[in-house]
Amino acid sequence: MMTQVEQVDGRQHQPRAVGANVYLFTSFITAVAWFPLVMGMLSAGFGTLVVWVGFPLLTVAMMLIRGFARVERRLVYATLGYYIPDPYRPIPPGLFGWFKGRFFDPATWRDLLYLFVLLPLSIFSFGWMVAFWAAGLGLFSLPIWYRWVDDGYVLFGSDRGFAYVVDSFDDTLLPAAVGMLVLAVALVTTRLLGVMHGKLARALLGPSKAMLLAAEAAHLQASRARGVDAAEAERRRIERDLHDGAQQRLVAVAMGLGRAKSKMDRDPEGARALIDEAHADAKQAVAELRDLARGIYPAVLGDRGLDAALSSLAAKSPVPVEVHVEDGLSADRRPPAAVETTAYFTVAEALTNIAKYANASQATVHVHREDNKVVVQITDNGVGGAQTRRGGGLAGLADRAATIDGVLTVVSPIGGPTVIRADLPCEW
């Protein structure tokens, strides 16, 4: 569990035109620079394998290929917004294992394939970008810079055939309109080229389907194990609360009533006092049982939904809390009960921690729907420094969220603010 993490899922937004153009320009430079360097090292390595000199040369080539791929992943993420994790297998120990782990890793050769594909694709994309943007800007700005031309000139065609002659300001308006259309085409096509580059990079530079399935299986196995641990911890808590609370009260009630029964004939006043004491203990036991039941599943959550339940928590908090629940999450399209319960107890534990440790004067709870998940975010202006320590309350919340494949993120720098975010998968 990390206290500060950037959560990135597999869904990507369309890249912005500025980022796409920056990528198309930069990838052209990197492809032209890396391709001859990598190919030269590979050719020299394979050509000198018979005299063993090729092994260090191939090792350097593998390092160059992976270095290029890592640079490309970061460039794609910074400009296009496609996050691509490293797909490499663990490197075996030893010098030979170090070489073998790189040479026989399929991800290395997919990196090389990407470099082969990127070179012609980047040359085409760069030429397309330069041609359209230069033509569009030149035509669109014609009404501005035509004044610096001394005489009229032919813009299209030739003076011996069909021609469009620019000889006045009015003659520049039609080319300017055409330039605006070309700029619109350039804006759309460069974004489409950015999408194509991003998807190609994600397909070749990212983990294979087998690796993704293995990682998902490992994640599910770990989340199920954490869910079992969380359920066992909850069971022990209920047993402890029953044993130390309501059970002790009920035993006291039974003993008090037994003593009162034995005194009823010879000491009515003493018996009445014991009955009053037993009555008070019985009411206290009922209150403790009610609190225990509320801790398992609060009635207001089941009856009225998240908005009312979280507002009830906020009203009991010693720190002022603002609650914002998106319309629909507590009305006709409520999330499943498991998601609502996890969201409720996430907020409850977070507000308890804020009251105890944060030294905050204000807190905010925001619950909204985002794609196919419910996002719960709790923010306070306290001193910060919250961490998900093993056995602590935040770690317990992370385990509870993991039971439904949710993710808990804590960002709490020293000095604050603290942001606790739970992403809870949900299907309506």
C-alpha positions as CSV (number, residue, x, y, z in Angstrom):
1,M,0.0,0.0,0.0
2,M,1.4,3.4,-1.0
3,T,0.5,6.6,0.7
4,Q,0.9,8.6,-2.5
5,V,0.0,7.1,-5.8
6,E,-1.2,8.1,-9.1
7,Q,-4.0,5.8,-10.2
8,V,-4.1,5.2,-13.9
9,D,-6.6,2.8,-15.5
10,G,-6.7,1.4,-18.9
11,R,-9.2,3.8,-20.4
12,Q,-7.6,6.6,-22.3
13,H,-8.9,10.0,-23.2
14,Q,-8.5,11.4,-26.7
15,P,-5.1,13.2,-26.9
16,R,-5.1,17.0,-27.2
17,A,-4.0,18.5,-30.5
18,V,-1.1,20.2,-28.9
19,G,0.2,17.0,-27.3
20,A,-0.3,15.1,-30.5
21,N,1.7,17.6,-32.5
22,V,4.5,17.6,-29.9
23,Y,4.6,13.8,-30.1
24,L,4.6,13.7,-33.9
25,F,7.5,16.1,-34.0
26,T,9.5,14.5,-31.2
27,S,8.9,10.9,-32.3
28,F,10.2,11.7,-35.7
29,I,13.5,13.0,-34.2
30,T,13.8,10.0,-31.8
31,A,13.1,7.4,-34.4
32,V,15.6,8.9,-36.9
33,A,18.2,9.1,-34.2
34,W,17.7,5.6,-32.5
35,F,17.1,3.5,-35.6
36,P,20.5,3.7,-37.2
37,L,22.2,3.4,-33.8
38,V,20.3,0.3,-32.8
39,M,20.6,-1.3,-36.2
40,G,24.3,-0.6,-36.3
41,M,24.8,-2.3,-32.9
42,L,22.7,-5.3,-33.9
43,S,24.5,-5.8,-37.2
44,A,27.9,-5.5,-35.5
45,G,26.8,-7.9,-32.8
46,F,25.4,-10.6,-35.0
47,G,28.3,-10.3,-37.4
48,T,30.9,-10.8,-34.7
49,L,29.3,-13.6,-32.7
50,V,31.7,-16.1,-34.1
51,V,34.6,-14.4,-32.3
52,W,32.6,-13.8,-29.1
53,V,32.9,-10.0,-29.5
54,G,29.3,-10.0,-30.6
55,F,27.9,-10.8,-27.1
56,P,28.9,-7.5,-25.5
57,L,27.8,-5.7,-28.6
58,L,24.4,-7.5,-28.5
59,T,24.1,-6.7,-24.8
60,V,24.6,-3.0,-25.6
61,A,22.1,-3.3,-28.4
62,M,19.5,-4.8,-26.0
63,M,20.1,-2.0,-23.6
64,L,19.6,0.6,-26.4
65,I,16.4,-1.1,-27.5
66,R,15.0,-1.1,-24.0
67,G,16.2,2.4,-23.4
68,F,14.4,3.6,-26.5
69,A,11.3,1.8,-25.4
70,R,11.3,3.4,-22.0
71,V,11.8,6.9,-23.4
72,E,9.0,6.2,-25.9
73,R,6.6,5.0,-23.1
74,R,7.2,8.2,-21.1
75,L,6.9,10.4,-24.2
76,V,3.6,8.7,-25.2
77,Y,2.2,9.2,-21.7
78,A,3.4,12.8,-21.4
79,T,2.0,13.9,-24.7
80,L,-0.8,11.6,-25.6
81,G,-2.0,10.4,-22.2
82,Y,-1.6,6.7,-22.8
83,Y,0.0,5.0,-19.8
84,I,2.1,2.0,-20.7
85,P,3.7,0.0,-17.9
86,D,7.0,-1.8,-18.4
87,P,6.3,-5.4,-19.7
88,Y,9.7,-7.0,-18.9
89,R,10.2,-10.2,-17.1
90,P,12.4,-10.3,-14.0
91,I,16.2,-10.5,-14.8
92,P,17.8,-13.8,-13.6
93,P,20.9,-13.5,-11.4
94,G,24.4,-13.8,-12.8
95,L,26.1,-12.3,-15.8
96,F,24.7,-14.9,-18.2
97,G,21.3,-14.6,-16.7
98,W,21.5,-10.8,-17.2
99,F,22.2,-11.3,-20.9
100,K,19.7,-14.1,-21.3
101,G,16.9,-12.3,-19.5
102,R,17.1,-9.4,-22.0
103,F,17.9,-11.4,-25.2
104,F,15.1,-14.0,-24.8
105,D,12.5,-11.7,-23.3
106,P,9.7,-11.3,-26.0
107,A,9.1,-7.8,-24.8
108,T,12.6,-6.8,-26.0
109,W,11.9,-8.0,-29.6
110,R,8.5,-6.3,-29.6
111,D,10.3,-3.1,-28.7
112,L,12.5,-3.7,-31.7
113,L,9.5,-4.3,-33.9
114,Y,8.0,-1.1,-32.7
115,L,11.1,0.8,-33.7
116,F,10.9,-0.8,-37.2
117,V,7.3,0.3,-37.5
118,L,7.8,3.7,-35.9
119,L,10.4,4.9,-38.4
120,P,8.3,5.0,-41.6
121,L,5.1,5.9,-39.6
122,S,6.8,8.8,-37.9
123,I,8.3,10.1,-41.2
124,F,4.8,10.0,-42.8
125,S,3.1,11.6,-39.7
126,F,5.8,14.3,-39.5
127,G,5.5,15.1,-43.2
128,W,1.7,15.2,-43.0
129,M,1.8,17.5,-39.9
130,V,4.3,19.9,-41.4
131,A,2.5,20.1,-44.8
132,F,-1.0,20.7,-43.4
133,W,0.0,23.1,-40.7
134,A,2.3,25.1,-42.9
135,A,-0.2,25.3,-45.7
136,G,-3.1,26.2,-43.4
137,L,-1.2,28.8,-41.5
138,G,0.3,30.3,-44.6
139,L,-3.1,30.6,-46.3
140,F,-5.0,31.8,-43.2
141,S,-2.4,34.5,-42.5
142,L,-2.4,35.7,-46.1
143,P,-4.4,38.8,-45.4
144,I,-1.7,39.9,-43.0
145,W,1.5,39.3,-44.8
146,Y,0.4,40.0,-48.4
147,R,1.0,43.7,-47.8
148,W,4.7,43.1,-47.7
149,V,4.7,41.8,-51.3
150,D,5.4,44.6,-53.7
151,D,3.5,43.4,-56.7
152,G,0.7,41.0,-57.4
153,Y,1.6,37.3,-57.6
154,V,0.2,34.0,-58.7
155,L,-0.9,31.9,-55.7
156,F,-2.2,28.8,-57.6
157,G,-1.5,27.6,-61.1
158,S,0.7,29.6,-63.5
159,D,0.5,32.8,-65.5
160,R,0.3,30.7,-68.7
161,G,-2.8,28.8,-67.7
162,F,-5.4,28.8,-64.9
163,A,-4.2,30.9,-62.1
164,Y,-5.4,32.5,-58.9
165,V,-3.7,35.9,-58.8
166,V,-3.5,37.9,-55.5
167,D,-3.4,41.5,-56.3
168,S,-5.6,43.1,-53.6
169,F,-6.8,42.6,-50.1
170,D,-10.1,41.1,-51.4
171,D,-8.1,38.4,-53.3
172,T,-6.7,37.1,-50.0
173,L,-10.1,36.3,-48.4
174,L,-10.8,33.2,-50.3
175,P,-7.3,31.7,-49.6
176,A,-7.8,32.6,-45.9
177,A,-11.1,30.7,-45.8
178,V,-9.4,27.7,-47.5
179,G,-6.6,28.0,-44.9
180,M,-9.1,27.9,-42.1
181,L,-10.5,24.7,-43.6
182,V,-7.0,23.2,-43.9
183,L,-6.2,24.1,-40.3
184,A,-9.4,22.3,-39.2
185,V,-8.3,19.2,-41.2
186,A,-4.9,19.4,-39.6
187,L,-6.3,19.7,-36.1
188,V,-8.5,16.6,-36.6
189,T,-5.9,14.5,-38.5
190,T,-3.1,15.1,-36.2
191,R,-5.2,14.0,-33.2
192,L,-6.2,10.9,-35.2
193,L,-2.5,10.2,-35.9
194,G,-1.8,10.7,-32.2
195,V,-4.5,8.1,-31.3
196,M,-3.0,5.7,-33.8
197,H,0.5,6.2,-32.4
198,G,-0.8,5.8,-28.8
199,K,-2.6,2.5,-29.6
200,L,0.3,1.1,-31.5
201,A,2.7,1.9,-28.6
202,R,0.3,0.4,-26.1
203,A,0.0,-2.8,-28.3
204,L,3.7,-3.3,-28.9
205,L,5.4,-1.6,-25.9
206,G,3.0,-2.7,-23.2
207,P,2.4,-6.0,-21.5
208,S,1.1,-8.9,-23.6
209,K,-2.3,-10.4,-23.0
210,A,-0.8,-13.3,-21.1
211,M,1.0,-11.0,-18.8
212,L,-2.2,-8.9,-18.2
213,L,-4.2,-12.0,-17.5
214,A,-1.5,-13.3,-15.1
215,A,-1.4,-9.9,-13.3
216,E,-5.2,-9.8,-13.1
217,A,-5.3,-13.3,-11.6
218,A,-2.6,-12.4,-9.1
219,H,-4.5,-9.3,-8.2
220,L,-7.8,-11.2,-7.7
221,Q,-6.1,-13.8,-5.6
222,A,-4.5,-11.2,-3.4
223,S,-7.8,-9.2,-3.1
224,R,-9.7,-12.4,-2.2
225,A,-7.1,-13.2,0.5
226,R,-7.4,-9.7,1.9
227,G,-11.2,-10.0,1.8
228,V,-11.0,-13.2,3.9
229,D,-8.7,-11.5,6.4
230,A,-11.0,-8.5,6.6
231,A,-14.0,-10.7,7.2
232,E,-12.2,-12.7,9.9
233,A,-11.1,-9.5,11.6
234,E,-14.7,-8.2,11.5
235,R,-15.9,-11.5,13.0
236,R,-13.4,-11.2,15.8
237,R,-14.4,-7.6,16.4
238,I,-18.1,-8.6,16.7
239,E,-17.3,-11.4,19.1
240,R,-15.1,-9.1,21.2
241,D,-17.8,-6.4,21.3
242,L,-20.5,-9.0,22.2
243,H,-18.3,-10.6,24.9
244,D,-17.0,-7.4,26.5
245,G,-20.2,-5.4,26.1
246,A,-23.7,-6.7,25.7
247,Q,-22.9,-10.2,27.1
248,Q,-21.5,-8.7,30.3
249,R,-24.5,-6.4,30.7
250,L,-27.0,-9.3,30.2
251,V,-25.1,-11.5,32.7
252,A,-25.3,-8.6,35.2
253,V,-29.0,-8.3,34.5
254,A,-29.6,-12.0,35.2
255,M,-27.5,-11.9,38.4
256,G,-29.3,-8.7,39.6
257,L,-32.7,-10.2,39.0
258,G,-31.7,-13.4,40.8
259,R,-30.5,-11.4,43.8
260,A,-33.7,-9.3,43.7
261,K,-35.8,-12.5,43.6
262,S,-34.1,-13.8,46.8
263,K,-34.7,-10.5,48.6
264,M,-38.3,-9.9,47.5
265,D,-39.9,-11.3,50.6
266,R,-37.5,-10.2,53.4
267,D,-36.2,-6.9,51.9
268,P,-38.6,-5.4,49.3
269,E,-36.7,-2.0,49.2
270,G,-33.4,-3.8,48.5
271,A,-35.1,-5.9,45.9
272,R,-36.5,-2.8,44.2
273,A,-33.1,-1.2,44.1
274,L,-31.6,-4.3,42.5
275,I,-34.5,-4.4,39.9
276,D,-33.8,-0.8,39.0
277,E,-30.1,-1.5,38.5
278,A,-31.0,-4.6,36.4
279,H,-33.4,-2.4,34.3
280,A,-30.6,0.2,33.7
281,D,-28.2,-2.6,32.7
282,A,-30.8,-4.1,30.3
283,K,-31.3,-0.7,28.6
284,Q,-27.6,-0.3,28.3
285,A,-27.3,-3.8,26.8
286,V,-30.0,-2.9,24.2
287,A,-28.1,0.3,23.3
288,E,-24.9,-1.6,22.9
289,L,-26.6,-4.2,20.7
290,R,-28.1,-1.4,18.6
291,D,-24.7,0.2,18.2
292,L,-23.2,-3.2,17.3
293,A,-25.9,-3.8,14.7
294,R,-25.3,-0.3,13.3
295,G,-21.7,-1.2,12.9
296,I,-22.5,-4.2,10.9
297,Y,-25.0,-2.5,8.5
298,P,-26.6,0.9,9.5
299,A,-30.4,0.9,9.1
300,V,-30.4,4.4,7.6
301,L,-28.1,3.3,4.8
302,G,-30.5,0.5,3.8
303,D,-33.6,2.6,4.2
304,R,-32.5,6.0,2.7
305,G,-29.2,5.5,0.9
306,L,-25.8,7.0,0.9
307,D,-26.7,10.7,1.1
308,A,-28.7,10.3,4.3
309,A,-26.3,7.9,5.9
310,L,-23.3,10.0,5.2
311,S,-25.1,13.2,6.3
312,S,-25.8,11.3,9.6
313,L,-22.1,10.6,10.0
314,A,-21.3,14.2,9.3
315,A,-23.8,15.5,11.8
316,K,-22.1,13.4,14.6
317,S,-18.6,14.4,13.6
318,P,-16.9,17.0,15.9
319,V,-15.2,18.4,12.8
320,P,-17.4,20.4,10.4
321,V,-18.0,18.2,7.3
322,E,-19.5,19.1,4.0
323,V,-21.2,16.1,2.2
324,H,-21.8,16.0,-1.6
325,V,-23.4,12.9,-3.0
326,E,-24.1,12.8,-6.7
327,D,-27.8,12.7,-7.6
328,G,-28.9,9.1,-8.4
329,L,-26.5,7.4,-6.0
330,S,-29.2,7.6,-3.3
331,A,-32.3,7.6,-5.4
332,D,-33.6,5.4,-8.2
333,R,-30.2,4.0,-9.3
334,R,-28.5,3.1,-6.1
335,P,-25.3,1.1,-6.2
336,P,-25.3,-2.5,-4.9
337,A,-25.4,-3.0,-1.1
338,A,-21.8,-4.1,-0.9
339,V,-20.6,-0.9,-2.6
340,E,-22.8,1.3,-0.4
341,T,-21.5,-0.4,2.7
342,T,-17.9,-0.1,1.7
343,A,-18.4,3.6,0.9
344,Y,-20.2,4.2,4.2
345,F,-17.5,2.6,6.4
346,T,-14.7,4.3,4.4
347,V,-16.2,7.6,5.2
348,A,-16.9,6.6,8.8
349,E,-13.3,5.5,9.5
350,A,-11.9,8.5,7.7
351,L,-14.0,10.9,9.7
352,T,-13.0,9.1,12.9
353,N,-9.3,9.5,12.0
354,I,-9.8,13.1,11.2
355,A,-11.4,13.8,14.5
356,K,-8.6,11.9,16.4
357,Y,-5.4,12.8,14.6
358,A,-5.7,15.4,11.9
359,N,-6.2,18.5,13.9
360,A,-8.4,19.7,11.1
361,S,-11.0,22.5,11.1
362,Q,-12.9,21.4,7.9
363,A,-13.5,18.2,6.0
364,T,-15.3,17.4,2.7
365,V,-16.9,14.2,1.5
366,H,-17.6,13.8,-2.2
367,V,-19.2,10.8,-3.7
368,H,-19.8,10.5,-7.4
369,R,-20.1,8.0,-10.2
370,E,-17.1,7.8,-12.7
371,D,-17.6,5.3,-15.6
372,N,-18.2,1.9,-14.0
373,K,-17.2,2.8,-10.5
374,V,-18.2,4.8,-7.4
375,V,-15.6,7.2,-6.3
376,V,-15.5,8.2,-2.6
377,Q,-13.1,11.1,-1.7
378,I,-12.6,12.5,1.7
379,T,-10.5,15.6,2.1
380,D,-9.4,17.5,5.3
381,N,-7.2,20.5,6.0
382,G,-5.3,18.9,8.9
383,V,-1.7,18.3,9.6
384,G,-1.3,15.4,7.1
385,G,1.2,12.5,7.5
386,A,-1.5,9.8,7.4
387,Q,-0.1,6.4,6.4
388,T,-1.6,3.0,5.7
389,R,0.3,1.1,8.4
390,R,-0.3,-2.7,8.7
391,G,-3.1,-3.3,11.2
392,G,-4.2,0.3,11.2
393,G,-7.6,1.7,10.3
394,L,-6.6,2.8,6.8
395,A,-5.1,-0.6,6.0
396,G,-8.4,-2.1,7.2
397,L,-10.3,0.1,4.8
398,A,-8.0,-0.9,2.0
399,D,-8.7,-4.5,2.8
400,R,-12.4,-3.9,2.9
401,A,-12.3,-2.1,-0.5
402,A,-10.2,-5.0,-1.9
403,T,-13.1,-7.4,-1.2
404,I,-15.0,-5.9,-4.1
405,D,-11.8,-5.2,-6.2
406,G,-11.7,-1.6,-5.1
407,V,-8.6,0.5,-4.6
408,L,-7.9,2.9,-1.7
409,T,-5.4,5.7,-2.3
410,V,-4.1,8.0,0.4
411,V,-2.2,11.2,-0.4
412,S,-1.2,12.9,2.9
413,P,2.0,15.1,2.7
414,I,3.3,16.5,6.0
415,G,1.4,19.8,6.6
416,G,-1.7,18.5,4.7
417,P,-4.1,18.4,3.1
418,T,-5.0,14.7,3.3
419,V,-7.0,13.1,0.5
420,I,-8.4,9.6,0.9
421,R,-9.9,8.2,-2.3
422,A,-11.7,4.9,-2.8
423,D,-12.4,3.6,-6.3
424,L,-15.1,1.0,-6.0
425,P,-16.1,-1.0,-9.1
426,C,-19.8,-1.1,-9.6
427,E,-22.3,-2.5,-12.1
428,W,-25.8,-1.1,-12.1
